[in-house]
Amino acid sequence: MNRITKILMLFTAILIPSSLQAKGECLSSDQTYYEDCILQNISSLVSEKKYSYAIDLLNAYEDWYKDGKGADPKTLAKILSGKAAVYYFKGDYGESLKVYSESLKYYIAEKNSSKIAETKMNMSIVAASMNNYADAMKLIKEAEEYYKGAKKPVDLADALFNKGIFYFFSNDFGNAFDSLSEAEKLCFRAGLKIRYLSAQVLKGIMKAKSGEYKDALYLCQDNLLSFSLKYYCIALANDGLGKKEEAKRAYQKAIEKINKNVNSALEGSGNEAAQAVSEKYAPVFTDYLLFMLKSSVR
């Protein structure tokens, strides 16, 4: 996994080629040194959320590469993958999918099974971010099959976790629970702590939705993570157990953190990304309003 850097967005992680981590100062006529510098500038622009500038520089880098070194499919696929990831962070999901599809064609032509699976995983995340779970599920299952056959437990854990997330947000709790349980075991063995704890929280929410409030509280109450769905889980569990004040406090914490996520999406990306985040967390707001209405009845 040293060839990539994982960036967590919501729960899933888009994979950025490690070439976008290169170092250098653009003060040399040496071609390799200059190339490293350009890539570092792109990485810096992404970290500063200057996505449009990063895309312009990636386009220039792609043209420079084609003019100077020819159209090597492997390198062009990496450049396109990087560009697709930047479009994703920008919140331009449609363009991200389009560019990932271009990258995928190169990997298929090269018969690079590992990169094909990785790209399909990324594409599934983008599709899910658009709330298009049917396409997301098709892509993630294809990646999952490769990782099973290739005996790559860490990548398989990622695929199963992401698949569980997609099932969860499409309200298919039965399949979500099964997929997350498989992922949880692999994440524990692989030391993927955040994924492991996140899987427990999501399972806790499903337990609460099924009326198993004590089990839900057990999975979420002392969970080390501090994000919106953890508090949503605690709120559901406490409400089911008749602990109204605890439930209210947990709901308020959950909504406070969701609002921060939406504001962050608006600041760093755009309306499309913020809308997608809002839609995903709509059930939390709905359940909170129902809770408040129920609590107001005397």
FIVO-823832 format. One record per residue (C-alpha): residue in three letters; x, y, z. Coordinates in steps of 0.001 Angstrom, whole numbers, plus 500000, padded with zeros to 6 digits. Layout:
N
+-----+--------+--------+--------+
| res |      x |      y |      z |
+-----+--------+--------+--------+
| ALA |      X |      Y |      Z |
...
+-----+--------+--------+--------+
***
This chain:
298
+-----+--------+--------+--------+
| res |      x |      y |      z |
+-----+--------+--------+--------+
| MET | 500000 | 500000 | 500000 |
| ASN | 503033 | 502347 | 499981 |
| ARG | 502226 | 503362 | 496391 |
| ILE | 499183 | 505358 | 497451 |
| THR | 497972 | 507781 | 500082 |
| LYS | 494533 | 507170 | 501483 |
| ILE | 492332 | 510173 | 502133 |
| LEU | 489204 | 509591 | 504162 |
| MET | 486110 | 511410 | 502953 |
| LEU | 482872 | 510551 | 504742 |
| PHE | 483744 | 506860 | 505386 |
| THR | 485216 | 505796 | 502105 |
| ALA | 488665 | 506631 | 500737 |
| ILE | 489585 | 507769 | 497265 |
| LEU | 493065 | 506542 | 496374 |
| ILE | 495536 | 509122 | 495035 |
| PRO | 498639 | 507960 | 493135 |
| SER | 501778 | 508420 | 495201 |
| SER | 503306 | 510373 | 492314 |
| LEU | 501259 | 513331 | 493538 |
| GLN | 503359 | 513299 | 496698 |
| ALA | 506646 | 514127 | 494918 |
| LYS | 509045 | 516786 | 496257 |
| GLY | 511156 | 519428 | 494545 |
| GLU | 511806 | 523110 | 493822 |
| CYS | 511021 | 524328 | 490290 |
| LEU | 514430 | 525879 | 489788 |
| SER | 516201 | 523250 | 487706 |
| SER | 516438 | 522553 | 483999 |
| ASP | 516675 | 518854 | 484807 |
| GLN | 513532 | 517230 | 483391 |
| THR | 513002 | 514704 | 486179 |
| TYR | 513565 | 517304 | 488868 |
| TYR | 511183 | 519696 | 487150 |
| GLU | 508545 | 516958 | 486848 |
| ASP | 508803 | 516173 | 490566 |
| CYS | 508369 | 519851 | 491344 |
| ILE | 505226 | 520143 | 489223 |
| LEU | 503728 | 517151 | 491027 |
| GLN | 504565 | 518667 | 494412 |
| ASN | 502834 | 521893 | 493398 |
| ILE | 499751 | 519908 | 492446 |
| SER | 499829 | 518128 | 495815 |
| SER | 500136 | 521474 | 497623 |
| LEU | 497200 | 522947 | 495711 |
| VAL | 495049 | 519932 | 496636 |
| SER | 495987 | 520225 | 500320 |
| GLU | 495019 | 523929 | 500172 |
| LYS | 491704 | 523006 | 498478 |
| LYS | 492631 | 525000 | 495371 |
| TYR | 491165 | 522300 | 493178 |
| SER | 490597 | 524296 | 489990 |
| TYR | 494250 | 525392 | 489952 |
| ALA | 495333 | 521792 | 490611 |
| ILE | 493260 | 520561 | 487663 |
| ASP | 494738 | 523254 | 485391 |
| LEU | 498219 | 522189 | 486422 |
| LEU | 497365 | 518497 | 485910 |
| ASN | 496101 | 519289 | 482411 |
| ALA | 499331 | 521157 | 481679 |
| TYR | 501366 | 518276 | 483120 |
| GLU | 499466 | 515774 | 480955 |
| ASP | 500152 | 517836 | 477813 |
| TRP | 503804 | 518300 | 478811 |
| TYR | 504176 | 514559 | 479368 |
| LYS | 502627 | 513660 | 476007 |
| ASP | 504849 | 516163 | 474178 |
| GLY | 508059 | 515215 | 475981 |
| LYS | 507795 | 511482 | 476612 |
| GLY | 505084 | 510158 | 474366 |
| ALA | 501841 | 508487 | 475314 |
| ASP | 502933 | 505811 | 477789 |
| PRO | 499584 | 504236 | 478848 |
| LYS | 500688 | 503391 | 482387 |
| THR | 501781 | 506947 | 483230 |
| LEU | 498833 | 508572 | 481489 |
| ALA | 496477 | 506352 | 483488 |
| LYS | 498137 | 507554 | 486713 |
| ILE | 497798 | 511200 | 485651 |
| LEU | 494118 | 510694 | 484817 |
| SER | 493519 | 508911 | 488133 |
| GLY | 495041 | 511842 | 489973 |
| LYS | 492908 | 514290 | 488010 |
| ALA | 489751 | 512252 | 488689 |
| ALA | 490522 | 512280 | 492427 |
| VAL | 490920 | 516079 | 492394 |
| TYR | 487580 | 516444 | 490608 |
| TYR | 486072 | 514286 | 493365 |
| PHE | 487464 | 516495 | 496133 |
| LYS | 486212 | 519521 | 494221 |
| GLY | 482732 | 518014 | 494323 |
| ASP | 482460 | 517600 | 490545 |
| TYR | 481411 | 513976 | 490703 |
| GLY | 480235 | 513672 | 487111 |
| GLU | 483585 | 514820 | 485724 |
| SER | 485398 | 512600 | 488211 |
| LEU | 483576 | 509505 | 486937 |
| LYS | 484250 | 510509 | 483340 |
| VAL | 488006 | 510867 | 483920 |
| TYR | 488183 | 507649 | 485974 |
| SER | 486524 | 505872 | 483025 |
| GLU | 489280 | 507177 | 480738 |
| SER | 491913 | 505942 | 483181 |
| LEU | 490194 | 502553 | 483399 |
| LYS | 490461 | 502077 | 479624 |
| TYR | 494244 | 502392 | 479824 |
| TYR | 494465 | 499886 | 482693 |
| ILE | 492231 | 497427 | 480836 |
| ALA | 494400 | 497756 | 477713 |
| GLU | 497464 | 497077 | 479890 |
| LYS | 495660 | 494139 | 481570 |
| ASN | 496654 | 495600 | 484946 |
| SER | 494172 | 493754 | 487164 |
| SER | 495259 | 495438 | 490395 |
| LYS | 494808 | 498942 | 488979 |
| ILE | 491520 | 497961 | 487338 |
| ALA | 490174 | 496884 | 490737 |
| GLU | 491527 | 500012 | 492449 |
| THR | 489960 | 502284 | 489827 |
| LYS | 486615 | 500502 | 490065 |
| MET | 486758 | 500925 | 493847 |
| ASN | 487307 | 504648 | 493381 |
| MET | 484516 | 504876 | 490818 |
| SER | 482152 | 503113 | 493212 |
| ILE | 482892 | 505753 | 495850 |
| VAL | 482168 | 508570 | 493414 |
| ALA | 478923 | 506921 | 492291 |
| ALA | 477863 | 506444 | 495925 |
| SER | 478680 | 510093 | 496627 |
| MET | 476123 | 510902 | 493932 |
| ASN | 473702 | 508582 | 495775 |
| ASN | 473787 | 506230 | 492766 |
| TYR | 474023 | 503037 | 494781 |
| ALA | 473111 | 500641 | 491967 |
| ASP | 476212 | 501572 | 489945 |
| ALA | 478309 | 501846 | 493108 |
| MET | 477341 | 498314 | 494136 |
| LYS | 478136 | 496849 | 490705 |
| LEU | 481609 | 498411 | 490708 |
| ILE | 482483 | 497517 | 494300 |
| LYS | 481457 | 493885 | 493812 |
| GLU | 483771 | 493626 | 490800 |
| ALA | 486646 | 495027 | 492856 |
| GLU | 485760 | 492696 | 495735 |
| GLU | 485949 | 489621 | 493509 |
| TYR | 489435 | 490562 | 492359 |
| TYR | 490704 | 491137 | 495916 |
| LYS | 489269 | 487804 | 497034 |
| GLY | 490979 | 485957 | 494201 |
| ALA | 494246 | 487840 | 494651 |
| LYS | 494222 | 487148 | 498418 |
| LYS | 494624 | 490806 | 499392 |
| PRO | 492940 | 490974 | 502817 |
| VAL | 493510 | 494689 | 503439 |
| ASP | 492056 | 495728 | 500096 |
| LEU | 489260 | 493185 | 500546 |
| ALA | 488471 | 494708 | 503943 |
| ASP | 488183 | 498111 | 502247 |
| ALA | 485886 | 496726 | 499557 |
| LEU | 483638 | 494932 | 502052 |
| PHE | 483502 | 498004 | 504289 |
| ASN | 482588 | 500264 | 501382 |
| LYS | 479970 | 497769 | 500197 |
| GLY | 478475 | 497765 | 503695 |
| ILE | 478355 | 501572 | 503612 |
| PHE | 476553 | 501529 | 500272 |
| TYR | 474013 | 499009 | 501566 |
| PHE | 473594 | 501071 | 504746 |
| PHE | 472847 | 504339 | 502960 |
| SER | 470475 | 502578 | 500560 |
| ASN | 468595 | 501241 | 503632 |
| ASP | 469392 | 497577 | 502957 |
| PHE | 470323 | 496878 | 506570 |
| GLY | 470415 | 493089 | 506260 |
| ASN | 473125 | 493049 | 503602 |
| ALA | 474834 | 496021 | 505239 |
| PHE | 475129 | 494151 | 508543 |
| ASP | 476564 | 491039 | 506859 |
| SER | 479088 | 492983 | 504779 |
| LEU | 480200 | 495150 | 507693 |
| SER | 480581 | 492082 | 509931 |
| GLU | 482932 | 490496 | 507377 |
| ALA | 484823 | 493775 | 507026 |
| GLU | 485031 | 494193 | 510798 |
| LYS | 486883 | 490886 | 511204 |
| LEU | 489357 | 491677 | 508445 |
| CYS | 489873 | 495239 | 509697 |
| PHE | 490627 | 493950 | 513189 |
| ARG | 493227 | 491496 | 511869 |
| ALA | 494782 | 494131 | 509614 |
| GLY | 494879 | 496810 | 512313 |
| LEU | 492520 | 499150 | 510428 |
| LYS | 491259 | 500745 | 513616 |
| ILE | 489078 | 503534 | 512216 |
| ARG | 487342 | 501195 | 509801 |
| TYR | 486825 | 498644 | 512572 |
| LEU | 485292 | 501207 | 514931 |
| SER | 483187 | 502750 | 512152 |
| ALA | 481765 | 499323 | 511301 |
| GLN | 480743 | 498885 | 514932 |
| VAL | 478912 | 502228 | 514951 |
| LEU | 476983 | 501412 | 511792 |
| LYS | 476073 | 498004 | 513168 |
| GLY | 474936 | 499773 | 516334 |
| ILE | 472564 | 501990 | 514351 |
| MET | 471088 | 498937 | 512676 |
| LYS | 470690 | 497248 | 516059 |
| ALA | 468841 | 500319 | 517359 |
| LYS | 466616 | 500388 | 514276 |
| SER | 465769 | 496740 | 515009 |
| GLY | 464808 | 497516 | 518607 |
| GLU | 467956 | 495989 | 520136 |
| TYR | 468746 | 499141 | 522100 |
| LYS | 471125 | 497687 | 524696 |
| ASP | 473252 | 496036 | 522020 |
| ALA | 473282 | 499311 | 520080 |
| LEU | 474420 | 501266 | 523120 |
| TYR | 477123 | 498681 | 523813 |
| LEU | 478522 | 499124 | 520291 |
| CYS | 478393 | 502932 | 520280 |
| GLN | 478547 | 504386 | 523801 |
| ASP | 482247 | 503820 | 524463 |
| ASN | 483340 | 503818 | 520837 |
| LEU | 486516 | 505891 | 520500 |
| LEU | 485381 | 507692 | 517360 |
| SER | 483700 | 511074 | 517568 |
| PHE | 481530 | 511604 | 514514 |
| SER | 477890 | 512258 | 513755 |
| LEU | 476643 | 508699 | 513278 |
| LYS | 478101 | 507586 | 516600 |
| TYR | 475930 | 510150 | 518385 |
| TYR | 472975 | 509251 | 516177 |
| CYS | 473381 | 505637 | 517320 |
| ILE | 473524 | 506714 | 520971 |
| ALA | 470454 | 508908 | 520489 |
| LEU | 468423 | 506080 | 518947 |
| ALA | 469462 | 503658 | 521676 |
| ASN | 468707 | 506037 | 524548 |
| ASP | 465373 | 507005 | 523030 |
| GLY | 464436 | 503338 | 522780 |
| LEU | 465452 | 502817 | 526414 |
| GLY | 463345 | 505779 | 527513 |
| LYS | 466314 | 508006 | 528392 |
| LYS | 464986 | 511172 | 526761 |
| GLU | 467518 | 513718 | 528004 |
| GLU | 470477 | 511558 | 526986 |
| ALA | 468844 | 510993 | 523601 |
| LYS | 468290 | 514720 | 523078 |
| ARG | 471904 | 515588 | 523890 |
| ALA | 473180 | 512903 | 521530 |
| TYR | 470908 | 514076 | 518703 |
| GLN | 472150 | 517630 | 519127 |
| LYS | 475781 | 516488 | 518976 |
| ALA | 475065 | 514453 | 515843 |
| ILE | 473409 | 517366 | 514061 |
| GLU | 476150 | 519785 | 515090 |
| LYS | 478745 | 517517 | 513458 |
| ILE | 476628 | 516988 | 510325 |
| ASN | 476291 | 520751 | 509893 |
| LYS | 480077 | 521045 | 510069 |
| ASN | 480393 | 518386 | 507350 |
| VAL | 477956 | 520229 | 505095 |
| ASN | 479669 | 523572 | 505688 |
| SER | 483041 | 521995 | 504968 |
| ALA | 481699 | 520570 | 501699 |
| LEU | 480353 | 523991 | 500728 |
| GLU | 483646 | 525673 | 501559 |
| GLY | 485985 | 523182 | 499959 |
| SER | 483886 | 521819 | 497127 |
| GLY | 480504 | 523043 | 495975 |
| ASN | 476751 | 522718 | 496133 |
| GLU | 476700 | 519246 | 494561 |
| ALA | 478917 | 517807 | 497301 |
| ALA | 477037 | 519607 | 500079 |
| GLN | 473706 | 518406 | 498681 |
| ALA | 474965 | 514817 | 498574 |
| VAL | 476151 | 515015 | 502196 |
| SER | 472817 | 516505 | 503273 |
| GLU | 470848 | 513747 | 501545 |
| LYS | 472909 | 511028 | 503217 |
| TYR | 472238 | 512397 | 506665 |
| ALA | 468597 | 513329 | 506072 |
| PRO | 467337 | 510370 | 508195 |
| VAL | 469157 | 511789 | 511235 |
| PHE | 467267 | 515080 | 510923 |
| THR | 463992 | 513252 | 510276 |
| ASP | 464405 | 511031 | 513337 |
| TYR | 465401 | 514036 | 515453 |
| LEU | 462267 | 515937 | 514424 |
| LEU | 460121 | 512896 | 515191 |
| PHE | 461851 | 512570 | 518551 |
| MET | 461157 | 516224 | 519370 |
| LEU | 457530 | 515944 | 518305 |
| LYS | 457095 | 512794 | 520365 |
| SER | 458754 | 514445 | 523362 |
| SER | 456453 | 517460 | 523127 |
| VAL | 453335 | 515337 | 523568 |
| ARG | 452012 | 515591 | 527105 |
+-----+--------+--------+--------+
***
